[in-house]
Amino acid sequence: MTELLPLNPDELLTTTRSVRKRLDVTRPVPLDVVRDALDVALQAPTGGNGQNWHWLIVTDPELRQTIGSYYQLAYEAWQASPGYPGKHLGVGPESAERERVFSSAERLADIITAVPVLVIGAIEAGNHLPPVNQSGLWGSLLPAAWSLQLALRARGLGSAWTTLHLNFEQEIAELLGMPSYVRQGVLLPVAYTKGTNFKRGPRLPVETVMHVNGW
């Protein structure tokens, strides 16, 4: 069994970051380690305990290259779009933090084809997504994806929550032989991290977002 980092629950929850620049793409990741983390993640809840999720663990170099290339195309299109937030950073401490985030995102786009494991979380959704609020659907997948990130962190691995690949969802589904009724929700690039000393991220004070008994 993989040795776990000595993190209490609060430390694990507050130091599991989106890791991009500190992914070690030179170090192989044993499939058994990812499987063990996924086994933990599958304790997450699903609506009606349906457990209708699917997890595609992509380690084949050619498949990773193709999926990563689709991600890079999507990132380049986003970066070139008028609404790309990285074009409007402003000044001051908040600007510096935003610049750090977008620099990190660019780094992931540069290295994603070299990341040793790509995990795609998907769910059985039928051939057509619901036309109204879809929280019931994705709420049966995304908690487990976050649990997987936590379980990976506990084992010394990093990941980053990404969805840009969904611009090419159909192409990736065909590449991996996925049936049409299964829809993708998240792509997690996974690798060991360069060091394990992560810290809390900057967040708004809880008082600014907490509402008690009404807005």
N, C-alpha and C positions, 0 to 999 in steps of 0.2 A: 504494500500500500504506500502511496506517495506521502512523504512527510509534509505536514501542514505548517504554514507560518504561524508563529505564536501571536495571533490577533484575537482580541475579545470581540464580541459581536459588534459593538459600537465602532471599534477601530476598523473592522472589516467593511462595515457599511459606509464609513466616512472616508476611507482611503482607497476605495475601488474607483479608479479614474478611467477615463477614456485614454488609453495609452497609444501613442502614435510614434513619437520620436524615440521612445525608449524600448521599442520592440526589438528584440535581438533576432534578426532574420538569419543569423549564421548558425544558430543552435537548433538542432532537430527537436521536435516535440513528439514524444511517444504517444501513439494512438490510445494506449491504455489510460494515460493521464487525462486525456480529453473525455474518454468514456466514463471514467470515475467521476469527473466533474459533472458530466451530463446526468449521470445516475442520481446525483444529489439534486440537480436542478429540476428533475422530473417530479420532485415532491411539491412543486408549485401548484396552485389551484387552477382548475379549468371549469368553465361553466357546466353544471350538471355532471361534473367529474368525467367529461367526455374524453379527455386525453387524446384529442384528435389532432395533435401536433406531429410534426416530422422534422428531423434534424439531419441535414446533409453535411457530413464532415468531408471536406475536400482537401486531400493531401497530394493527389496526383499533380506533378509539376505542370503538365500541359493544360489540365483543367484549370489550375490556379492561374496560369498565364492568361488563358482566355477570359476567365471571370474578372481578373484584375485589369485586363485591357478594357473590358466594358466599363468597369468602375472609372478608369482613367478618362475615357471618353465622356462619361457623364460629368465627372469633375471639371474637365476642361470646358464643357458647355455651360456649366453653372458659373464657373469663374469668368467666362466671357459675357455673361448675361448682365443687363443693366441693373438688375436687382441684387447682384452679388455683394453681400455685406462687407467684404474685405476692401471694397473700393471707397467706403465711407467710414473710416475709422475714427475721425475726429482727433482730439487731443486730450491729454490728461491721463490719470491712472487707469480709467476705464478703457481708454483707447489702447493703452499698452497691453492690457489683459486681452482685449479683442485681437490685437495684432499677434499676440502669442498663440491664441487659439487658431487663427487662420494660417499661421506659419506651420503649426502642428498638422493641420488638415492637409496642407500642401505636401508635407513630408510623407504622410500616409499615402497620398495619391502616387507619389514617386516610388514608394517601396512595396506597394501592395502586391505586386506580382511575385515578390520574393518572400512574402510572409509564409511560414511553413504550413499553416492550417487556416482554412477559411470555413466558418460554420454558418450555414444558412438555416434560420429558423422559419418554418412554414406551417401552414395549418389547412386542414380540409375546410373549404369554404364554398363548395359548389362551383359551377361554371360562371356564376355572376355574383359579384359582391353585393351586399345589401345596399339599396338606394338611400337608406336613411342612416341614422347614427350606427356606426359600426363598432362601438366600444365593446359590445358583448362578444363580438367575434375576436378582436385583437386582444381583449382582456383574457382570453384563454391561451394566448401564446406569449405575450410580452413579459408577464411576470417570470415565466420560466427562463426567458432569455437573460433577464437581469440576474436571476439566481445563478445561471451558468457563469455570468461574468464574476459574480462573487466567489463561486466555487473555484474558478480558474485563478483568481487573485490569491485565494488561500493556498494554492499549490504553486505559487511563484510565477504564474503566467499573466500576461496582460491582454486586454482586448479593447476594441473601440466600437461603439454603437454606430453603425452606418446603414443608410438606406438608399444611397445614390444608385446602387446597382439596379434598383427597381425601374429605372429608365429603360433597362434592357431585361425586364423580368421574363418576357416570353422567350427571348433568345437564350437566357441562362436556363430556363425550364427545359427547353428542347435539348440543350447541351447535356443536361444531367438526367434526361429521360423522365422528368416529372409529369404526372398526369395533370390534365387541365383543371381538375377540381381542387388542386392544392395550390395555395397562394403563398408567396414569400412575404415575410414581414420584417426581417432584419438580417444583416450580414455582419458577422463578427470576425475580423482578422485576429488571429490568435498566435502568440509567440511567448517564449520566456522573456522576462523583462531585464533590462540592464539595471540591476539593483532592485531592491524590493521596498525601499524607504519612501513610500508615497505619503502625501499628507492631505488634509482636508482642502477642498477647493473653495474659492470665493463664492459666497452665496448671499442673497438678500437676507436681512434680519427676519426671523420668523414672524415678528410682529407686523411686518409689512404685507404678509400674504395669508396670515391666519385670521379667519372670521368665525366668531362664536355666536351661535344662534341667529345668524343672518349676515348679510353683506356688510 
